[in-house]
Amino acid sequence: MTKTVTLPANRLEIYQGDDRKYRWRLISKAETRAHSTQSYVSKQGCLIALKRAKSLMQDVEFIEV
C-alpha cells in the first residue's frame, strides 16, 4: 500500500537537478512562481542562499515604476 503525502500549497523546495547540483523553487498553488538561476554543489550551499533570499524579502519595499 502506498502512502499519500499532502504538500502545502505554498512552499519552497530544494531539489537536485539532472546535473546533480541543487536548486530551489517557490511553489504556489501547484505552479512554480520563482526559481534559482544559480545551481549549488551542496544542498547546504543552496539552503544558505535560500535562507538569505528569504530574509532579504522581509525588508523589500514594493514600488510601482
N, CA, C and O atoms as a GROMACS GRO file, in nm:
protein
  260
    1MET      N    1   0.084  -0.118   0.000
    1MET     CA    2   0.000   0.000   0.000
    1MET      C    3   0.089   0.125   0.000
    1MET      O    4   0.187   0.131   0.075
    2THR      N    5   0.056   0.222  -0.083
    2THR     CA    6   0.135   0.345  -0.090
    2THR      C    7   0.080   0.448   0.006
    2THR      O    8  -0.040   0.454   0.034
    3LYS      N    9   0.170   0.530   0.056
    3LYS     CA   10   0.132   0.636   0.149
    3LYS      C   11   0.113   0.766   0.072
    3LYS      O   12   0.199   0.803  -0.008
    4THR      N   13   0.003   0.834   0.094
    4THR     CA   14  -0.025   0.962   0.029
    4THR      C   15   0.032   1.075   0.114
    4THR      O   16   0.010   1.081   0.235
    5VAL      N   17   0.106   1.163   0.048
    5VAL     CA   18   0.165   1.278   0.116
    5VAL      C   19   0.098   1.404   0.062
    5VAL      O   20   0.093   1.424  -0.060
    6THR      N   21   0.049   1.488   0.150
    6THR     CA   22  -0.011   1.615   0.111
    6THR      C   23   0.090   1.725   0.134
    6THR      O   24   0.136   1.748   0.246
    7LEU      N   25   0.125   1.794   0.026
    7LEU     CA   26   0.221   1.904   0.035
    7LEU      C   27   0.148   2.036   0.053
    7LEU      O   28   0.036   2.052   0.003
    8PRO      N   29   0.209   2.131   0.125
    8PRO     CA   30   0.147   2.262   0.140
    8PRO      C   31   0.131   2.330   0.003
    8PRO      O   32   0.215   2.310  -0.085
    9ALA      N   33   0.027   2.407  -0.015
    9ALA     CA   34   0.002   2.475  -0.143
    9ALA      C   35   0.111   2.577  -0.174
    9ALA      O   36   0.150   2.594  -0.289
   10ASN      N   37   0.162   2.643  -0.071
   10ASN     CA   38   0.269   2.741  -0.087
   10ASN      C   39   0.392   2.688  -0.014
   10ASN      O   40   0.388   2.664   0.106
   11ARG      N   41   0.502   2.671  -0.090
   11ARG     CA   42   0.620   2.612  -0.027
   11ARG      C   43   0.746   2.646  -0.105
   11ARG      O   44   0.741   2.680  -0.223
   12LEU      N   45   0.858   2.635  -0.038
   12LEU     CA   46   0.990   2.646  -0.100
   12LEU      C   47   1.048   2.506  -0.106
   12LEU      O   48   1.049   2.435  -0.005
   13GLU      N   49   1.095   2.465  -0.222
   13GLU     CA   50   1.151   2.332  -0.240
   13GLU      C   51   1.298   2.342  -0.278
   13GLU      O   52   1.337   2.431  -0.354
   14ILE      N   53   1.378   2.252  -0.227
   14ILE     CA   54   1.516   2.234  -0.271
   14ILE      C   55   1.518   2.101  -0.344
   14ILE      O   56   1.471   2.000  -0.292
   15TYR      N   57   1.572   2.101  -0.464
   15TYR     CA   58   1.576   1.978  -0.543
   15TYR      C   59   1.711   1.964  -0.612
   15TYR      O   60   1.786   2.060  -0.627
   16GLN      N   61   1.740   1.842  -0.654
   16GLN     CA   62   1.864   1.813  -0.724
   16GLN      C   63   1.833   1.792  -0.871
   16GLN      O   64   1.750   1.709  -0.908
   17GLY      N   65   1.900   1.871  -0.956
   17GLY     CA   66   1.877   1.863  -1.099
   17GLY      C   67   1.949   1.746  -1.164
   17GLY      O   68   2.018   1.669  -1.097
   18ASP      N   69   1.931   1.733  -1.295
   18ASP     CA   70   1.995   1.625  -1.370
   18ASP      C   71   2.147   1.631  -1.361
   18ASP      O   72   2.215   1.529  -1.374
   19ASP      N   73   2.201   1.751  -1.340
   19ASP     CA   74   2.347   1.768  -1.328
   19ASP      C   75   2.397   1.740  -1.186
   19ASP      O   76   2.514   1.761  -1.155
   20ARG      N   77   2.307   1.693  -1.099
   20ARG     CA   78   2.336   1.657  -0.960
   20ARG      C   79   2.369   1.778  -0.873
   20ARG      O   80   2.424   1.763  -0.764
   21LYS      N   81   2.335   1.898  -0.921
   21LYS     CA   82   2.351   2.020  -0.842
   21LYS      C   83   2.215   2.060  -0.786
   21LYS      O   84   2.111   2.022  -0.838
   22TYR      N   85   2.219   2.138  -0.679
   22TYR     CA   86   2.097   2.174  -0.607
   22TYR      C   87   2.045   2.310  -0.650
   22TYR      O   88   2.121   2.401  -0.682
   23ARG      N   89   1.914   2.322  -0.652
   23ARG     CA   90   1.845   2.446  -0.684
   23ARG      C   91   1.722   2.458  -0.592
   23ARG      O   92   1.681   2.362  -0.527
   24TRP      N   93   1.664   2.577  -0.590
   24TRP     CA   94   1.541   2.595  -0.514
   24TRP      C   95   1.432   2.648  -0.607
   24TRP      O   96   1.460   2.704  -0.712
   25ARG      N   97   1.306   2.629  -0.565
   25ARG     CA   98   1.193   2.685  -0.638
   25ARG      C   99   1.081   2.718  -0.539
   25ARG      O  100   1.064   2.651  -0.438
   26LEU      N  101   1.006   2.822  -0.572
   26LEU     CA  102   0.890   2.864  -0.495
   26LEU      C  103   0.767   2.811  -0.565
   26LEU      O  104   0.744   2.842  -0.682
   27ILE      N  105   0.688   2.732  -0.495
   27ILE     CA  106   0.566   2.673  -0.550
   27ILE      C  107   0.447   2.741  -0.483
   27ILE      O  108   0.443   2.756  -0.361
   28SER      N  109   0.351   2.782  -0.563
   28SER     CA  110   0.227   2.840  -0.512
   28SER      C  111   0.112   2.785  -0.595
   28SER      O  112   0.109   2.800  -0.717
   29LYS      N  113   0.019   2.724  -0.528
   29LYS     CA  114  -0.099   2.666  -0.594
   29LYS      C  115  -0.058   2.575  -0.710
   29LYS      O  116  -0.111   2.585  -0.821
   30ALA      N  117   0.038   2.488  -0.684
   30ALA     CA  118   0.086   2.385  -0.776
   30ALA      C  119   0.160   2.439  -0.898
   30ALA      O  120   0.180   2.366  -0.995
   31GLU      N  121   0.200   2.565  -0.896
   31GLU     CA  122   0.276   2.623  -1.006
   31GLU      C  123   0.407   2.681  -0.954
   31GLU      O  124   0.411   2.738  -0.845
   32THR      N  125   0.514   2.667  -1.033
   32THR     CA  126   0.641   2.729  -0.998
   32THR      C  127   0.630   2.878  -1.023
   32THR      O  128   0.604   2.920  -1.136
   33ARG      N  129   0.649   2.957  -0.919
   33ARG     CA  130   0.638   3.103  -0.929
   33ARG      C  131   0.775   3.170  -0.940
   33ARG      O  132   0.787   3.277  -1.000
   34ALA      N  133   0.877   3.107  -0.883
   34ALA     CA  134   1.014   3.160  -0.889
   34ALA      C  135   1.109   3.043  -0.871
   34ALA      O  136   1.073   2.941  -0.812
   35HIS      N  137   1.231   3.058  -0.922
   35HIS     CA  138   1.329   2.952  -0.908
   35HIS      C  139   1.469   3.012  -0.910
   35HIS      O  140   1.490   3.125  -0.955
   36SER      N  141   1.564   2.935  -0.861
   36SER     CA  142   1.701   2.982  -0.859
   36SER      C  143   1.759   2.978  -1.000
   36SER      O  144   1.732   2.887  -1.078
   37THR      N  145   1.839   3.077  -1.030
   37THR     CA  146   1.909   3.078  -1.158
   37THR      C  147   2.048   3.021  -1.142
   37THR      O  148   2.116   2.989  -1.240
   38GLN      N  149   2.090   3.008  -1.019
   38GLN     CA  150   2.222   2.953  -0.988
   38GLN      C  151   2.205   2.812  -0.931
   38GLN      O  152   2.108   2.785  -0.861
   39SER      N  153   2.298   2.724  -0.961
   39SER     CA  154   2.296   2.591  -0.902
   39SER      C  155   2.407   2.584  -0.796
   39SER      O  156   2.503   2.660  -0.800
   40TYR      N  157   2.391   2.491  -0.704
   40TYR     CA  158   2.482   2.479  -0.590
   40TYR      C  159   2.536   2.337  -0.583
   40TYR      O  160   2.461   2.240  -0.601
   41VAL      N  161   2.664   2.324  -0.556
   41VAL     CA  162   2.727   2.193  -0.547
   41VAL      C  163   2.672   2.114  -0.429
   41VAL      O  164   2.654   1.992  -0.437
   42SER      N  165   2.646   2.184  -0.318
   42SER     CA  166   2.596   2.115  -0.198
   42SER      C  167   2.455   2.162  -0.164
   42SER      O  168   2.415   2.274  -0.194
   43LYS      N  169   2.383   2.074  -0.099
   43LYS     CA  170   2.249   2.107  -0.051
   43LYS      C  171   2.258   2.218   0.053
   43LYS      O  172   2.173   2.306   0.058
   44GLN      N  173   2.362   2.213   0.136
   44GLN     CA  174   2.382   2.315   0.239
   44GLN      C  175   2.402   2.452   0.177
   44GLN      O  176   2.347   2.551   0.225
   45GLY      N  177   2.480   2.460   0.069
   45GLY     CA  178   2.502   2.588   0.000
   45GLY      C  179   2.372   2.645  -0.055
   45GLY      O  180   2.348   2.765  -0.047
   46CYS      N  181   2.288   2.558  -0.110
   46CYS     CA  182   2.159   2.601  -0.162
   46CYS      C  183   2.070   2.651  -0.049
   46CYS      O  184   2.002   2.753  -0.063
   47LEU      N  185   2.070   2.581   0.062
   47LEU     CA  186   1.989   2.619   0.177
   47LEU      C  187   2.033   2.754   0.234
   47LEU      O  188   1.949   2.835   0.272
   48ILE      N  189   2.163   2.778   0.241
   48ILE     CA  190   2.215   2.906   0.289
   48ILE      C  191   2.168   3.020   0.199
   48ILE      O  192   2.123   3.124   0.248
   49ALA      N  193   2.179   3.001   0.067
   49ALA     CA  194   2.136   3.104  -0.028
   49ALA      C  195   1.986   3.129  -0.017
   49ALA      O  196   1.941   3.244  -0.024
   50LEU      N  197   1.909   3.024  -0.002
   50LEU     CA  198   1.763   3.037   0.009
   50LEU      C  199   1.724   3.110   0.137
   50LEU      O  200   1.635   3.195   0.134
   51LYS      N  201   1.788   3.078   0.246
   51LYS     CA  202   1.760   3.147   0.373
   51LYS      C  203   1.796   3.295   0.364
   51LYS      O  204   1.725   3.380   0.418
   52ARG      N  205   1.906   3.325   0.295
   52ARG     CA  206   1.946   3.465   0.276
   52ARG      C  207   1.844   3.541   0.193
   52ARG      O  208   1.805   3.652   0.228
   53ALA      N  209   1.799   3.481   0.084
   53ALA     CA  210   1.698   3.545  -0.001
   53ALA      C  211   1.568   3.566   0.076
   53ALA      O  212   1.504   3.671   0.064
   54LYS      N  213   1.530   3.468   0.155
   54LYS     CA  214   1.407   3.478   0.235
   54LYS      C  215   1.417   3.591   0.336
   54LYS      O  216   1.320   3.664   0.357
   55SER      N  217   1.533   3.607   0.399
   55SER     CA  218   1.549   3.714   0.498
   55SER      C  219   1.549   3.851   0.430
   55SER      O  220   1.498   3.948   0.487
   56LEU      N  221   1.606   3.861   0.310
   56LEU     CA  222   1.605   3.988   0.238
   56LEU      C  223   1.464   4.030   0.198
   56LEU      O  224   1.434   4.150   0.194
   57MET      N  225   1.377   3.935   0.171
   57MET     CA  226   1.240   3.966   0.130
   57MET      C  227   1.161   4.036   0.240
   57MET      O  228   1.066   4.107   0.212
   58GLN      N  229   1.200   4.016   0.364
   58GLN     CA  230   1.130   4.080   0.475
   58GLN      C  231   1.148   4.232   0.473
   58GLN      O  232   1.064   4.305   0.525
   59ASP      N  233   1.258   4.278   0.412
   59ASP     CA  234   1.289   4.420   0.409
   59ASP      C  235   1.262   4.485   0.273
   59ASP      O  236   1.297   4.601   0.252
   60VAL      N  237   1.201   4.411   0.182
   60VAL     CA  238   1.177   4.462   0.048
   60VAL      C  239   1.063   4.562   0.048
   60VAL      O  240   0.958   4.539   0.108
   61GLU      N  241   1.086   4.673  -0.019
   61GLU     CA  242   0.980   4.772  -0.037
   61GLU      C  243   0.933   4.763  -0.182
   61GLU      O  244   1.013   4.773  -0.275
   62PHE      N  245   0.804   4.745  -0.200
   62PHE     CA  246   0.748   4.734  -0.334
   62PHE      C  247   0.712   4.871  -0.386
   62PHE      O  248   0.647   4.949  -0.317
   63ILE      N  249   0.755   4.901  -0.508
   63ILE     CA  250   0.726   5.030  -0.568
   63ILE      C  251   0.674   5.009  -0.711
   63ILE      O  252   0.707   4.909  -0.776
   64GLU      N  253   0.596   5.100  -0.757
   64GLU     CA  254   0.546   5.095  -0.894
   64GLU      C  255   0.637   5.181  -0.981
   64GLU      O  256   0.667   5.295  -0.944
   65VAL      N  257   0.680   5.128  -1.095
   65VAL     CA  258   0.769   5.203  -1.185
   65VAL      C  259   0.704   5.222  -1.321
   65VAL      O  260   0.764   5.283  -1.409
   0.00000   0.00000   0.00000
